Amino acid sequence: MPIVSSQYQNTKGAGSVARRADFPWLTALVASVLCAPLFAFAAAVPAGYPRSYANRVSEANEEGRLSIYSTTDAREVDELLRHFRSMYPQIVVDYADINSTEMYSRFVAEVAAKEGTADLLWSSAMDLQIKLVNDGYAQAYASPEKPNLPPWAIWKNEAYGITAEPVVIVYNKHLVPAADVPRTRADLERLLTNNPAYAGKVAMMNPERSGVGFLYITQDLQVTRDTWRLVRAMGRSRVQLYSSVGAVLDRVSSGDHLIAYNMIGSYALERAVRDPSIGVVLPNDYTLVASRIALIPADARHPAAAKLFLDYLLSKRGQTFLARKHMTPVRGDVEVPEGTQVDGSNMRAIRVGPELLANLDQIKRLRFLREWRSALKQD
């Protein structure tokens, strides 16, 4: 740990200037200075972690850098990142927020080129993250925080679900009458079928261009095949497709769109706090609960720093920072943000595991996309 060693050398130099026996106060001063780095070193090890974790902190400080690719907007995690930097000031953090599909493609290309890539990938496209694990791109790490996590949030010690966020319906509170607000998917289908005022005014993520959009709609289909009826109703209503949740929320706020389906709950709820136009519904028939999965690449150049950050994301303190931005914590001992409570009987948690690979099979994916395009083109 460089900072400890440099302080220790300075102390040794000071101690050689005078005879300590002649100056008792100097002996006490030198002892306190010598101990200070040890206390700082110990403070960097979170409470409850094994003493050997100090070695990981030392390794991370020597690496001195951490590169993160994430689908989470940097503004949403600014407070979290600042606190992490305050804990480990010797680590320079490079944080890039990018689209989930772009992240996957960029990472795979960088690994193939052998020119270096991110040290940690953190994405809401759960299926793409699991594919990376399945294809051998991740390294195993048994986080000290594992005992605090639900079993569904961990796979092979290589993929960790960081959050447990509801997938929601968003609407414009000023322009959608209370009687029209859909509480279930059947309500939404009926509204789009029977009310022409919503034609061209409904939006969702594009499953052909958005990893999250593909994940959510295919998860809907695993719950019920009635999802195709809703897709056909959207097609008749000229649904508008996007690859950015932020763009959708902007359009709903402005009134260009009135309703948006399958939105990431944390973004919608955070926007609703400061935007009186945004209303959020957790569907009563069932609510998908998704997670932002983090993994450490097998070729990470700064693996110790990546492990520190992963542990921090999973820690009670890190989860509390996420909860302040309506990113529902995966831990059970952190207070759930207001408006994100999901009725247990309605909750459909998307497990972090190989089940997510099913719809990434190329034949199945092409079959889904053919049905998707056909359903949207119905008059």
PyMOL commands that set and color helices and strands:
alter all, ss='L'
color gray80, all
select helices_A, chain A and resi 2-15+20-22+24-43+53-63+74-87+100-113+126-134+146-148+151-153+178-180+185-194+196-198+211-223+227-236+245-254+265-274+303-314+316-324+354-360+362-376
alter helices_A, ss='H'
color red, helices_A
select strands_A, chain A and resi 65-70+92-97+120-123+154-155+159-161+165-172+202-205+240-242+259-264+278-281+287-290+293-295+347-349
alter strands_A, ss='S'
color yellow, strands_A
deselect
rebuild
show_as cartoon
